[in-house]
Amino acid sequence: MSLTRIFRRPDYKSEYTQFLTELRAQKPNLLEQQIAGRALLWDRKQDREAQADFNEGRVPQAPYVYQTNG
């Protein structure tokens, strides 16, 4: 007999899983809303000119930040 058969609890669902199942049943378009919300903050097109300006203005950091040359 394998351990997965011994410890398997098919009838058990955590409160979190039950909550998500009910929420998805109540709001079928929830996934699309999540994707749209993520796109507002993270999925933006890169501006190559701005990125080039940032790279040009980059100052190399000293290997040990707190060391002074004096």
N, C-alpha and C positions, 0 to 999 in steps of 0.2 A: 504494500500500500504506500503510495507516495505522500509526502508531506502536504502537498497542495490539496489533496483530497481530505486530509485530516483537518486542516485549518481553514478550509474554504467555508465561507458563510454567505451563501448566495442571497439570503433574505435580508442581510444587513445593508443598510444605506445610511451613511452619516447624515447629520443634520444639514451640513453644507451641501452635500449632493442632492438631498431632497429639496433644499431651497433653490438651488440652481435649476433643477428639473421643473419645479413649479413656475419659476420666473420665466424660463424659456417657453413654457406652455402658455403663460399669460401674455407674453410679448414675443410673438414669432419673429418680428423684425429686429430683435435686440442685436443680433450679430452684425447686421448692416449698420446699425447706429454706432456700435463699437468701432467698426472699421472707419466710418466717417469721422468719428471723434478723434481717432488716432491720426488720421490724415491731416486734421487741422493743426496738430502740434508737430508731427514728426515727418510726414511724407511730403517734403517740399523739394522743389527742383533747386539744384545748386546753381548759384550765380558764379560763373567762371571768372568774371572780372573781379568780383569782390574777393573770391578765394585767392586769386593771384596777388591782389593788394595785401591781403593778410600774410601770405607767404613772403612777400618782399619785406614787409615790416617786422618780420620775426627776428627777435634778438636771441642769440644763443645763450643758453643758461650755463652758468659756471657749474663744474662738477660737484662742488660742495657749496651750497647756497650761502651758508653762514660764514664762510671764510672771507676775510678781507685781505686786500693786497697791500696793506699798510703796516 
